[in-house]
Amino acid sequence: MQRHSSKGDVTRGLCVTSRLWPSCKEEVGSVVSLSLSPEEARELADILTSYLTDLRMEIADTDQLDYRETLKRREVLVKDVLARLSRDE
């Protein structure tokens, strides 16, 4: 993830490369740019951390193999975004 900011602007941008699932019809590897203030970045990290806890419980409780694999891929994606957010603080 690449961080950028404009001069005199407190808002920082986070460039995130999306890793889309094979079933998506969008272009794989496209880049999405999202500008967040430091407070927004912290809040997003808190939200994702909370979601990750719920997601792990859902993975453990899921019997359907295909759905479990989808959830595991989502878990990897969320962990990656969290790592990028914490790296850029």
C-alpha positions in Angstrom: 0.0 0.0 0.0 1.4 3.4 -1.0 0.7 6.4 1.2 0.6 9.9 -0.2 -0.5 13.3 1.0 -0.9 16.7 -0.5 1.1 19.7 1.0 -0.7 21.2 4.0 -3.4 18.6 3.9 -3.9 16.4 7.0 -5.8 13.8 4.9 -3.6 10.9 3.8 -4.3 8.7 0.9 -4.0 4.9 1.0 -3.6 3.2 -2.3 -4.8 -0.4 -2.0 -4.4 -3.1 -4.7 -7.6 -5.1 -4.7 -7.3 -8.9 -4.9 -10.6 -9.9 -6.3 -12.0 -13.4 -6.1 -12.0 -15.5 -9.3 -15.8 -15.3 -9.5 -15.7 -11.5 -9.8 -16.2 -10.1 -13.3 -14.1 -7.0 -12.5 -10.4 -6.7 -13.6 -8.1 -8.4 -11.1 -5.2 -6.2 -9.8 -7.0 -2.9 -10.3 -6.0 -0.2 -7.8 -8.5 1.6 -5.5 -7.4 4.8 -3.9 -8.9 5.9 -0.6 -8.1 9.0 1.4 -8.3 8.7 5.2 -7.5 11.0 8.0 -5.3 9.4 10.7 -8.4 9.1 12.9 -10.4 7.5 10.1 -7.5 5.0 9.5 -7.5 4.1 13.2 -11.3 3.7 13.2 -11.2 1.5 10.1 -8.5 -0.7 11.7 -10.7 -1.1 14.8 -13.7 -2.0 12.7 -11.7 -4.6 10.7 -10.2 -6.1 13.8 -13.7 -6.5 15.3 -14.9 -8.0 12.0 -12.0 -10.4 11.9 -13.0 -11.8 15.3 -16.5 -12.5 14.0 -15.2 -13.9 10.8 -13.0 -16.4 12.5 -16.0 -17.6 14.5 -18.0 -17.9 11.3 -15.3 -19.9 9.7 -15.2 -22.3 12.7 -19.0 -22.7 12.6 -19.4 -23.2 8.8 -20.0 -26.7 7.6 -20.1 -26.0 3.8 -16.6 -26.4 2.4 -16.9 -23.9 -0.4 -18.3 -21.2 1.8 -15.6 -21.9 4.4 -12.9 -21.4 1.7 -14.5 -18.1 0.6 -14.4 -16.9 4.3 -10.8 -18.0 4.6 -9.9 -15.9 1.5 -11.7 -13.0 3.1 -9.8 -13.5 6.3 -6.5 -13.3 4.4 -7.7 -10.1 2.7 -8.7 -8.4 5.9 -5.4 -9.4 7.6 -3.5 -7.9 4.7 -5.4 -4.6 4.9 -4.9 -4.4 8.6 -1.2 -5.0 8.2 -1.0 -2.2 5.6 -2.9 0.2 7.9 -0.7 -0.5 10.8 2.5 -0.3 8.7 1.5 3.2 7.5 0.8 4.7 10.9 
